[in-house]
Amino acid sequence: MRNHSRAGWPARLAITALLLGLASASSASAATLDEIHERGSIRIAVANEEPYGYIDEHGEPRGAGPEVALHLMDELGIESIEWIETTFGDLIPGLREGRFDMAAAEMAILPERCAQILYSEPNTTYGEGLLVRATNPGTITSYADFAQRDDVKVAVMAGADQREILMALDVPDDRIVTLERNEDAIGAITGGQADAYAATGLTVSALERIDNDVEVVLDFVDPVIDGEAVRSWGGFAFGPEAGELRDAVNEALTAYKRTNAWEQILTDHGFTQDDVLNSFRFSTEQLCSG
């Protein structure tokens, strides 16, 4: 089965996790569940990435994270949600600084992130993908191509774990282009800034539908680290002091994941039955411990 919790990544990633934890040692106090009930509203951040969490053209929250979160907040008796649009790279700082109470971006649960914030149990799981110029003129089929070839560059979103995957595959830093927003990927490829965009398979599929000048690599070869294909598990994220809120969300999420309604949300956004089943494979404790 093509699943990998990323537990066996090279030691340099563990060092990165330690440095990140030390660099982010201080954080703002999170609002308690009682305080959220008192003000009648919770602040939930999204990073505008389809199909995980975004605000549509009508201003409505959409995606696997927000649509599940709507049910969870109703179960918790929280009257209203203030949706906050931000960049992916701002999710962890925003949670730590108390600028929002929760993130519904299906951010991958990784040990280096667990050192800085709290996670719910997994809500989703997903694999990797590549977006390239239409007809794939560079004949790019894998993340490993950027380690083996010096004539191509790959773009990643700031704060996303694709950079760590590429580094684990020995891709030189000067072949990696960092973008602030997911929606910048199409322009980076068509404008020649990068030859490809590395993101999850669902993300690149959503971008492909926007512009005919780009396409998903159909013969994509999954990145393999320590003998296993890479797969991520995403969950709701909270500030480091928000244990009470996280626990309440976990209780509601565990119950909701037993329903057809939860499964329907995921499949409506392109997740497969394999994705649905594999979301139960690991606990957050296992993923955080590597």
C-alpha positions in Angstrom: 0.0 0.0 0.0 1.4 3.4 -1.0 1.4 5.1 2.3 4.2 6.7 4.3 3.9 8.7 7.6 7.3 10.3 6.8 8.7 8.8 10.0 11.8 7.7 8.3 13.0 10.9 6.7 16.7 11.7 7.0 18.2 13.0 10.2 18.6 16.5 8.8 14.8 16.9 8.9 14.8 16.1 12.7 17.4 18.8 13.1 15.2 21.2 11.2 12.3 20.4 13.5 14.5 21.1 16.5 15.6 24.4 15.2 12.1 25.4 14.3 10.9 24.6 17.8 13.7 26.6 19.4 13.1 29.6 17.1 9.4 29.6 17.9 9.6 29.0 21.7 7.3 31.9 22.7 3.6 32.1 21.7 0.5 34.0 22.6 -2.2 32.6 24.9 -5.0 30.9 22.9 -8.6 31.6 23.6 -10.3 29.0 25.7 -13.4 27.2 24.6 -15.4 29.1 27.3 -14.0 32.4 26.0 -15.0 31.5 22.4 -18.5 30.6 23.6 -18.7 34.0 25.5 -17.8 36.0 22.4 -20.0 33.7 20.3 -17.5 33.4 17.5 -14.4 31.5 16.5 -11.7 32.7 14.1 -10.8 30.0 11.6 -8.0 30.5 9.0 -7.8 29.1 5.5 -4.9 29.3 3.0 -7.1 29.5 -0.2 -5.9 26.1 -1.5 -8.4 23.9 -3.3 -9.7 21.4 -2.3 -8.5 21.7 1.2 -9.7 25.1 2.5 -10.7 28.3 0.6 -13.3 31.0 0.2 -15.3 30.8 -3.1 -16.3 33.6 -5.4 -19.5 34.1 -3.3 -17.5 34.5 -0.1 -18.5 31.1 1.2 -16.1 28.7 3.0 -15.4 25.7 0.9 -13.2 22.6 0.9 -12.6 19.5 3.0 -11.4 21.5 6.1 -14.1 24.3 6.2 -17.0 22.1 5.4 -16.2 19.6 8.1 -15.4 22.5 10.5 -18.9 23.9 9.9 -20.4 20.7 11.3 -17.9 20.5 14.2 -18.6 24.1 15.3 -22.3 23.4 15.3 -21.7 20.4 17.5 -19.7 22.5 19.9 -22.4 25.2 20.1 -20.3 27.9 18.6 -22.7 30.4 17.0 -20.6 31.9 14.2 -17.3 31.6 12.4 -15.0 34.5 11.3 -13.2 33.1 8.3 -9.7 34.5 7.9 -7.9 34.2 4.5 -4.1 34.1 4.8 -1.1 32.5 3.2 0.0 28.9 3.9 3.2 30.1 5.4 1.3 32.4 7.9 -0.8 29.6 9.4 1.6 28.5 12.1 2.7 32.0 13.0 -0.9 33.2 13.1 -1.9 30.3 15.4 1.1 30.9 17.7 0.5 34.6 17.9 -3.3 34.2 18.6 -4.5 35.9 15.5 -6.8 33.0 14.8 -8.1 30.1 16.9 -8.0 27.3 14.4 -6.8 26.5 10.9 -8.9 24.5 8.5 -6.3 24.0 5.7 -5.7 20.3 6.0 -2.1 21.1 6.9 0.1 18.0 6.9 0.8 16.6 10.4 4.6 16.5 10.7 6.9 16.2 13.7 8.5 19.6 13.1 5.1 21.3 13.1 3.9 19.4 16.1 6.7 21.0 18.0 5.1 24.4 17.4 1.3 23.8 17.3 -1.5 21.3 18.2 -3.3 19.1 15.8 -6.6 17.4 15.7 -6.8 13.7 14.7 -6.4 13.3 10.9 -9.3 14.5 8.7 -7.8 13.7 5.4 -4.8 12.0 3.6 -3.4 12.7 0.2 -0.4 12.1 -2.1 1.9 14.3 -4.2 1.7 15.6 -7.7 3.3 18.0 -10.3 1.9 20.7 -12.5 3.8 21.6 -15.7 3.3 23.6 -18.9 0.9 21.9 -21.3 2.4 19.0 -23.3 5.1 18.8 -20.6 7.9 20.1 -22.9 10.5 19.4 -20.2 9.4 15.7 -19.9 9.3 16.0 -16.1 7.8 13.0 -14.4 9.0 13.1 -10.8 10.4 15.2 -7.9 13.7 13.3 -8.4 14.1 14.8 -11.8 15.1 18.1 -10.1 17.9 16.4 -8.3 19.2 14.6 -11.4 18.9 17.4 -14.0 20.4 20.9 -13.8 18.2 22.3 -16.7 14.9 22.4 -14.7 13.5 24.3 -11.7 10.6 23.5 -9.5 8.3 25.9 -7.6 6.9 25.2 -4.1 4.6 27.3 -1.8 6.2 29.0 1.1 5.7 27.0 4.3 4.6 23.8 2.4 6.3 20.5 3.1 7.2 19.9 -0.6 10.5 21.8 0.1 11.4 19.3 2.7 10.5 16.4 0.4 12.7 17.8 -2.4 15.5 18.4 0.1 15.2 14.8 1.2 15.6 13.8 -2.4 18.8 15.9 -2.6 17.4 18.6 -4.9 19.7 21.6 -4.7 18.3 24.8 -3.2 19.0 26.8 -6.3 16.6 24.7 -8.3 13.7 25.4 -5.9 11.6 28.6 -6.4 9.4 29.7 -3.5 6.0 31.2 -4.2 3.9 33.0 -1.6 0.6 31.7 -2.8 -0.7 28.6 -4.4 -2.4 30.7 -7.1 0.9 32.1 -8.2 1.9 28.6 -9.6 0.3 29.0 -13.0 2.1 32.3 -13.7 5.4 30.9 -12.5 5.2 28.1 -15.0 3.8 30.0 -18.0 6.2 32.9 -17.3 9.3 30.7 -17.2 10.1 31.2 -13.6 9.8 27.5 -12.9 9.3 24.4 -15.0 6.9 22.7 -12.6 5.0 23.2 -9.4 5.3 20.6 -6.7 2.2 20.2 -4.5 -0.3 17.6 -3.6 -2.1 15.7 -6.3 -5.4 17.3 -5.5 -3.9 20.8 -5.5 -2.4 20.5 -8.9 -5.6 18.9 -10.3 -7.5 22.0 -9.1 -5.0 24.3 -10.8 -5.1 22.4 -14.0 -8.8 23.2 -14.3 -8.1 27.0 -14.2 -5.8 27.3 -17.2 -5.3 25.3 -20.4 -1.7 26.3 -20.6 -0.8 24.0 -17.7 -1.4 20.3 -17.0 -0.9 17.6 -14.4 1.9 15.1 -15.0 -0.2 12.0 -15.7 2.7 9.6 -15.5 3.9 11.1 -12.3 6.2 8.9 -10.2 5.6 9.2 -6.5 8.5 10.5 -4.4 10.1 7.7 -2.4 11.9 8.3 0.8 13.5 5.4 2.8 11.8 2.9 0.5 8.2 4.2 0.9 6.1 6.5 -1.2 5.3 9.8 0.4 1.7 10.4 1.7 0.5 13.1 4.0 -2.2 13.2 6.7 -3.9 16.6 7.2 -5.8 17.8 10.2 -7.2 20.9 12.0 -4.5 23.0 13.7 -4.5 25.1 16.9 -2.2 27.3 19.0 0.1 25.4 21.4 -2.0 26.4 24.4 -5.4 25.5 22.9 -5.6 21.9 24.2 -9.1 22.2 25.5 -10.4 23.4 22.1 -8.4 20.8 20.3 -9.8 18.0 22.5 -13.4 19.2 22.0 -12.9 19.3 18.2 -11.4 15.8 18.3 -14.4 14.4 20.1 -16.8 15.9 17.5 -14.5 14.9 14.6 -14.2 11.3 15.8 -18.0 11.0 15.9 -18.5 12.7 12.5 -15.9 10.5 10.8 -18.3 7.6 11.4 -21.0 9.1 9.2 -21.7 9.1 5.5 -21.9 12.9 5.6 -18.2 13.3 6.4 -17.2 10.8 3.7 -19.4 12.7 1.2 -17.7 15.9 1.9 -14.3 14.4 1.1 -15.4 12.5 -2.0 -17.2 15.7 -3.3 -13.8 17.4 -3.2 -12.0 14.7 -5.2 -10.7 12.4 -2.4 -10.8 8.8 -3.3 -12.1 5.8 -1.3 -8.5 4.9 -0.6 -7.9 8.4 0.8 -11.0 8.1 3.0 -10.0 4.7 4.4 -6.3 5.7 4.9 -7.4 8.7 7.0 -7.9 6.2 9.8 -4.5 4.6 9.4 -2.4 6.7 11.8 -3.2 8.7 14.9 -1.9 12.2 15.4 0.3 10.9 18.2 1.9 8.5 15.8 2.4 11.1 13.1 3.8 13.7 15.5 6.3 11.1 16.9 7.4 10.1 13.4 
